[in-house]
């Protein structure tokens, strides 16, 4: 290193970390420079989470070095990383809901008056100052309860800055944000970069990575693959390095013969949520529900499945009317629902892989009312093989799996019921590009075998790449129905914002 060159605030050199026989990090090196936003990309299971926890002081590396300002450093606990000026902003922050914004920012280190009481005026003043630096407005006295995920993340960033953090790690920060919220976060990130902070940005969304980040580091199987300026890369190159192979098609949509109408939804209305929603789906067809966050897409499929009640309208499966508000009736009619939030609604995280994969088939796998372990294991093994599930042992907790493999377990749970209609809500959210291609190939293959599929997705390329028809929703109503040949980004976005092309600014 040039003696006049300032060392980076944080660097990892040949870091290794193993959990039993599993090598999570294999001599991985990374350098975070001041005044730079650095992207870290890789498939699920590539070691990104382990790397973040090592930086945060949660894990101690087995080998290699962490350098802070060029000096070897060891973190025995997260507080050591915080004291070194390192902060991690997680996807879903954990605040104290009954404390105010200012109290959350200074929790455990409240400033004191000369009489040793908490100096609330100073807390409020410093909170206002840090939000002003970030270019956002937030009431310091507002309770944390009820804050959006986006606002909670800003509170965590403000907390980090009041601790004099110089390195900020953002781990999938936009996964639960709307487009407007994500753009506000990007503005804050650029402000931090321009003020001299070093940022590590982890995301599966390439549009964010390429528009926001200065350099991109690719990791695979716990090992360093490459690090290059963003301007010298393209998406295909990054994908190829991530998966170690060519991904021939991210959207492997096959032409499927469309059969009889399987699902008919007519005039479905839930007061204040959606109104007069009508559509049909044929065997072998993939119909996408597109629209902006809050348009009512997820609410419609939850109502069709019976999770939520509706106030008017009807649902028919193969011509037979389905009783509303009864998920068991929907399952008996051949409907399956893969929910948006797989961790909260699709899986029992503390339960085993095999127990989750067979959760919808307790009766067929039982004898005299008792679940047969051998039958449960055989069913889980069959679906694990069919879906190319990557796991250690079937009796491992499902929480040990990567996000993409957790999604496969949810799919296994529902596909094992042999449904006629499959609802999939955000089927590839938070999973890596290689697994996305696998899920897309699976959905295309299922349609080819005659399954009727309704897909809710906020990723426009996914909608355009996979759907035979696109239904666009805006403020609870269907504003357009587009065939595959006529659907493009422009026509979908006009309908999603309630505009006609001539009305666009």
N, C-alpha and C positions, 0 to 999 in steps of 0.2 A: 504493500500500500504506500502511496506517496505520503511522506511525512506531513505535508501540508493539507492532506485530505482529511476531512472530519469523518470519523468512523460512524457507521449507521447507529441509530439508537437501539436497534435490536437485530441480532443475527443468530441463526442456528447453523451449526457446523457439524455435519455427519452425525446427526442425532438418531439414536436407535431407541425403540421401545417395544417390549414384548409382553404379552399376557398369556402366560403358560406357553403353549407351543405355537401360539399365533404371533407372528411378527408384524406389528402394526406400523412401525416406522423402520425403514431400512437405510440408515446412513443418509438421512434427508438434510439438505442444506437450504437455507432461505435467508435473504437479506432484505430488511425493511428500511428504506431510506426516508429521511425527513423531507417533507414537502412532496410526497408521492402517494398515490393510491395504487396499491399492488393487489392484483387479483390472484386468488388461489383456486384452481379448478381441478376436478378429478371426479371419477365415478364414485357412487356410494361404496364405501368400504375401501377407498383409496388411502385413507389415513388422515383426512382433513380434520375430523373431530378430535382424534388423538393429538394431532399437532396443535390445535387450538387449546386443548386442555393442558398440554405441556407448556405452552407460552403463558397460560393463565396460572400456572403453579399447582394445578390439580394433580397432574402426573409428573413424576420425576423421571427424566430420561435414564435409560440403562447405560448409554454411552454417548459420546459426542459432547458438544459444548453449547451453552447459551451465552452470547456475548451482549452485554449492555454497554453501549458507548465504547465498544472494543475490548471491554474487560470481561473475563470469564465470570459467570454468575450462576449461582444455584438457587432455585426457588423451593423451599421446603413446604410452602403453603401458599394459597392464593394471596394472602396479605402481603407476602414478599414481592409478588409480581406487581401488586398495586403500589407498593412503596417504591418500586423501580420505575413507576410511570406507565404501567401497562394496564389497559382496561379492555374487557370483552363485552360487546353489546350483543346479547343473544336475540334469537328470533322472537321469543316471548319472554320479556323481562319479568322479574318477580319483585313487585313493589309492596310496601305495606299499605293496604287499601284504606285504612282509617287514618293515616297520616297525610298531611298536606304535601304538595309538590316540594316545597322548600324543606320540610322535615325529612322527606325521603332522600333528598340530595345530601343532607348533612347528618343522616342518621348515624349514631355512634361517634360522631366527632363534632357535635354542636359547638359553635363559638360561645364563649362565656363573657358575661359582664364582669366588672371589677368586684361585684358582690357574689360572684360564682353562680349566678343564675343564667339560664339560656338566653342568649342575645338574639331574640327573634327579629328585631329590626335589622340587625346585620345579616342574618340568614336571608331575610326577604330581599335586602338590597343586593347581596351577592348573587342571589338567584336571578333577579331581574337583569343584573349585569351580564351573566353568562348567557342567558337567552338572547339578550341584545347582541352579543358577539356572534351568536349562531344565526341571527336574523329571523328569529321566530318570536311569537308572542304567546305567553302562557302565564296565567295567574298563579303566583307563588303560593297563595293561600288556598287554592283549589284542592279538595281531597283527591287522592290518587284513585279512589274507587270510581269506576265509570270512565276512566281515561281510555282512549283507543290504544291499540297496540302501537300505532305510530307515535302517539304522544308519550306513551310509556318509554319507548326507545329514546326519545328526545330527553326525557328526564334522566335516563341512564347516561346519556352522552354528557349532559350538564353535570351530573355527579362526577363523571370521570375528569372533566375539565377543572372542577373545583379541587380535585386531588392532584392537579398538575400533570395529568396523563399526557404523555408524548407519543404513545403508540396505542392506537385503537384498532381492535379486531372486530369486524362486523360479520357475524356468522349467519348467513341466509337472512339478512335483515328485512327483505321485501316480500318474503313468502306469504305473509298474511296482510299485506298492504294493498290499498287501491292504487291506481295509476297516479292520482294526484298526491297521495301520501308518499309514494315512492319517490316522486320527483322532488318533493320537499326535502326528503332525506338526502337525495343526491346533492341538492343545493347546500345543505349543511355539511356533507362530506367534502365538497369542493372548498367550502369556507375553511374547514379544518386543515385541509391540505395546503391551502394558500397561506395559512398562518404558521406553517412549518411542522405540522403533525405528520406522523407516518401512519398510514391506514392499510390494513389488510382486509380485503373485501372478498367474501366467499359467496358464490352464487352459481346456480345451474342455468341462469338466464343469460344467454350470450349477448343479447341486445344491451343489457345493463353493463356487462363486463366490458364490451367494446366501446360503449359511449362514455363510461366513467373512469376506467382504469388506465394507468400509464404503462404498467408492465403486467405480464401474465406468467405465472408459474404453474406448470402442469405437473401433477403427481399421479403415479399409478402404482397400485399394490404397495403403498407405503414408501415408495422410492421417488426421488427427484427425476423428472424426465427432461424438462426444459424451462428456461426463463428468457423471455424476449420482450422487447418493446411492443406494445399493442399495435402500433402502426406497421409493424413488420409481419403481422399475422392475419389470418382469416379464419373463419369458423371451421371450414373443412380441415385445416391443418391442426387446429386445437382439438377437434373431435378425434382425429386420427391418433394424435399423441395420447389422448385420454384413454382410449379403449385399446390401443395397441394393434389396431386393425382398421381396415376401411369399413365404415358404416355405409353400405351401398345405398340405403334409403332410410331416412328417418321416418318417412310416412309410406310404408309399404302397402298401400291400398290396392287390393285386388278387386277386380270386377266380380260381382256376385249377382246371381239371378235373384230377382225379387219375386217373392211368392205372394200369398194371400195376406190381407191386412190382419195383423195380430192384435194391435193395440189401437183403440180409438178413444180420444179424449175430446169431449165436446162441452164448450161453454163453462169450463172450470173457473170458479171464482172463490176467492177467499178475501173477505172484506178487508180493505186497507193494505193488501199484500199483492194480489194479482187479480185480474178480471178478464172474463170471457176468453180463456185460453183454449184453443182447439187445435188438435193435430192428430195425425195417424202415423203408424209405423208398420211397414210390411216385413215379412220374414226375409232375412238376408240384407236388410237395409240398415245403414247407420245414419241416424238423424241427430244433428248437433243443435243444442240450444246455446245460442251465443248472445252476448250483451255485456254491458258494463256491470261492475260489482253493484249489487243492490237492485238489479233489474227484476229479480223474482224467479230466476231459473231454478235454483236449488229448491226453493219453496214449492214450485210446481211439482217436481218429481217426488218430493217428500209427501205431498198431498196425494198424488197418484198411488204411492206405495202404502198410504194409510198412516204414516207417522204423524201427520198433521191433518186435521179435519178441514173440509171445504164447505162453503155455504151454498153453492149452487153448481150445477153441471153434472156430468156423468162420465164414468170410465167403463169401457167394455174391453174384455180380453177374449178374442176369438168369438165375438158376437154376444157374449154373456156379460151382463152388467155386474160390476164389482162393487160390493158394499164399501162405503167410505170409512176411513178412520180405523181400519182393522188390518194391520200388517200381516197377521196370520192368514187372512183371507187372500191378500195379495200374493203371498208365498204359495198358497195352495193353488192359485190360478196360474202360477208359473212366472211370477215377477220376482226379480232379484235386484237389490240396490246396493251398490258399492258407494259408500258415503264419501263426502269431501274430506272429512277429518278422520283418517283411518285410525289414528291413535286413540281418540276419544270415543268414536262411534263405531268403528269397524273391528277393533281388537280389544281383547282383555290383556293388557300389556304384561301383567305379572304371571299370566298363564303360559303354558307351553305352546310350541309351534303346532304340534299335532292336535292339541285341544282346541286351539283357535281355528285350524283348518277344517275341523269336523263339527264345528259348533252348530251348524244348521242341519246336521244329519244324526242327531242323537237317537231317534227312534229306529231308523233302518240299521243302525250299528249296535242295537241293544237286543238282548234276549231275556224274556221274562222280566222286563223293566230294568235290567242291569246292563250298563254299557260294557261291551266286550273290548278289552284293551287291544287284543290282536286285530280285531276288525278296525278299530280306530287307527292303529298304527299302519295297517295295510292301506286304508283310504288316504291317510296323510302322505304316505310314501308314493302312492300312485300320482297324486296331484302335485307333489313336490317335483317328481320326475317330469310330468307333463308340462309344468310351468318353468322348468329349469331353475328351481329354487336353490339358492346357495345358503347352506347352513352347516352347523357343526353336528348337533344331534337333534332329533325331533322332540326330545323332552327338554331341550333348552328353552328358556323364556323367549317369547317372541320379541321382547324388548332388545335382545342381543342382535337382531337382524338389522341390516341397513334399511333405509326408507323404501328403496325399490323392492327389496325382498319382503318387507312387511306388506306392501301393496299386493304382491303376488299371493300372500297368504289370505288376504281379504278376498281376492279373486277366486282362489281355490275354495274358500268357504261357500261362496255363492254359486260358482260354476258346478260344484258337486251336486247341487239340487236339480241340475238339468233344466234350467229355466227356459221359457219361451221368449221372455223379454228381459233384457239386462239394462238397468240404469247404471251409468258410471259417472260420478260427479268428480270433476278435476282428476282424471285417471292418472296423470303423470306429474302432478304437482310435487315439487321437492325431490324428484328422482333424477338420476343422471341420464345423459344422452344415450348411452348404450342400452340402459334398461328401458328408456322411453321407446326406443326402436323395437325392443322385445314386446312391450305392452301393445304397441300399435300393430305389430305383426299378429299378436294373439287376437286382438279385436277384429282385425280383418279376416283372420281364419275362422273365427266364430261366426261372423256374418256369412262367410262362404258356406258354412254348414247349416245356414238357415235361421240363425238367431237374430231376433229383432233387437237393435241396440239404440238406446238414447244416451247421448254423451253431452254432459255439460262441461264446457271448457272456456277458460279465460284467455287461453293462448290461441290467437287468431291463426297462426300457421298450422296448428294442430286441427283446428276446425276445418280450414280449407283443405288440408291434406288428407283428412280421414272421412269426411262426411259426404254422403250421397245427396242429402238435403240439409239446408241450414235454416233454422227458425230463429229469427232475431227478436229479442225482447227489449223493451224500453219502458221503465216505470210500470212494470207489472202487466204489460200487454204485448202481444205478438205484433210487431210492426212490419215484418217482411218474412216471406218464405221464398228461399232461393234454391234452385237446383244447382248441382255441383258445377255445371258448365257456366252458370252465370254468376256464381258467388266469387267475389274477390274482396280484397281488404277494403277498398273504397266503398263498395255497396253495403258491406256488413257494417262498417263504422257509421255511415250515414243513418242506417236504420237503428243502430244501437244508441245514437244520440237524438233520435226522433226528428231528424232532418231529411229533407229531400236534397238531391245534388244541387239544385238551383238555389237552395237556401244557405249552402255552405259559405262561410266567410272566406 
